């Protein structure tokens, strides 16, 4: 009994010390993490709305919209961060739409934990490129095989759930952003 108690106390002490060390490392690094996340979003904004020279952040309810302007201070479009559940975890994507909210100008997946080699392909350029120039006026559809109609996205083989999750996230958020911009939401 005495030996079991000693082992239990030793393991408890190790667990408590490990937890304390992890908490301190988190406190020290959280600001750097936030700065890096902000840089990643900014980089994605310029990527999804080509020609953007500056942007202005606006709060809309719980969302942040990034109104993007060219070098003549004319509105190029709106970028926003959309997120939702993927196959394994949250997928976070920056979406760009033109100033009339009629076309998707691009997307950039900035965070996910999808299966490496399968669902992780949602962040590859060839997959993201499929969204460029599609209509924001009608719903995006995911298809297995080659797209043959307007607003279709080709699913990633073996990763249909991740592909569908990204399409669903974008469809929902574009619809919500259009409501916000029209003044139909709180």
N, C-alpha and C positions, 0 to 999 in steps of 0.2 A: 504494500500500500504506500509506503513511504517513497519508494522509487517512482511509482506512478504519479504521485503528487509532485515530486521534483521535476519530472518530465513535463507535466502539465504546466507548472509554473514557468519553466524555461521557455516552452513554446508560446505561452501567453505573453511573456516579456518580449520575445522576439517579434511576435505579431504586433504588439503595441508600439515598439520602437520602429518597426517597418512602416506602420501606418503614420506615425508622427513624421518620419523622414519624407514619406511621399507627400504628406500635406504641406510640408515646408517647401519641397521642390515645386509643387503646384503653385504656391503663393509667389515664389520667386519667378516662375516662368509664365504665369497667366497673362501679364501685360504684353510680353513678347508674342504670345500666341494670338492675342487680340490684334496686335499690330500686323502680324503676318496674315491673318484672316482678312483684315481690311485691305491690305495690299493685293491679295488674291482676288477679292471682289472688284477692286478698282481696275486691275488688269483685265478681268473678264468683261467689265463694262465697255472698255475701249475695244475689246475684241468683238463683242456682239453687235456693236453699233459703229461700224467703220466710218471714219471721218469725224468722229467725236474729238473735240479739242478740250472741252471742259464739261462738267456736269454739275447739277444742283440737286442736292438730296431734299426730298419732301416726304413728310410723314403722312400716311393715309391709313387711319385706323392703327392697326398693329403692323402695317407694312411700311417699308421704305421704298419710294420710287426714286429713280435717278433720271431726271430730265437732262437729256444730252444735247449739247449745242456744238455747231461747227465753228470754224474760225471767224465767221461773220455774225456770230451770236444767234443764228437761226436754229430752231428746234430740229434736231435730227431724228429724235425718237425718245422712247422711254425704255429704260432697263430696270429690271427688278429681280430680286432673289426669290426663287420658288423652292419649296421643299415639301417632301412627303415620304411616305414609307416605300422602300424598295423591297427586294427579296430578303435582305438580311438586316437592313438598317435604314436610316434616313438618307435620302438622296437630296443634295442641295445643288441647284442649278441657277445660273444667271441667264435670263431671257431678255432679248432685245426685240422691240417692236417699233415700227416706223411711227412717225408723228401722227398719222391718221388712225393708228391702231388697227391697220388692215393687213399688214404683212409682218411675219416674223423675220427679223434681220439676222438672227443668229442665236445660238445657245452655247453655253460653256458649263459643263459639269464641274463644280468646284469641290465637292465632297461626297464621298460614298464609301461604303464598305461591302460592295457587291463581290461576288465570287471571282477571285483572280483568274484570268484567262477566259472567263465567260461573261458574267454580268458586268465585270469591270470594263468591258469594251464600250459601255455607254459613254465613257469619257474619251474615247479615241476620236480623232478628227474626222475620219470617214463617216462615223455614225452621227456626230454632231452636225456635219455639213448637210445632211438630209433635211434638216429643219429650215435651212436658209431659204428665204423667198417664199415660203408656204403662206397660205392665207391664214390670217388670224380671225377672219370672219366666220369660218366654219371649223368644226371639230377635226382634229388630227386623228387618223386611224392607223393602227398598226396592222401590217400584213406579213404573212410568212411568204417568202418569195419576192419577186420583183414587183414594185408598185406599178399599177397600171391606171390609177385614177388620181385625181387631184387630192392633195393633202394626205397622201399615204406615206408611211414610214416603214422601211423594211426592218423586221425584227432581227435581232442577233440570234443566230442559230444556237440553240442550247441555253439561251438566256431570255426567253420570251417574257418571263415575269419581270425582270429588270427593265426590259425594253418597254413593256406595257406600263409599268409604274412611272417611267419618265414621261411617256406620252400623256398619261392621266394627270400627272402633276402639272405639266405645261397647259393642257386643256383647261383644267380647273383655274389655274392662276391667271391665264389670259382672260378668261371669262370674268373673273373677279376684278381684275384691273380695269377692264372696260366698264364695269358697273361703277367702280370708284370714280373713274374719269368722267362718267356721265352724271355723277352726283346721285346715284341710286343706292348708295350704301352708307351706313353709319361710319 
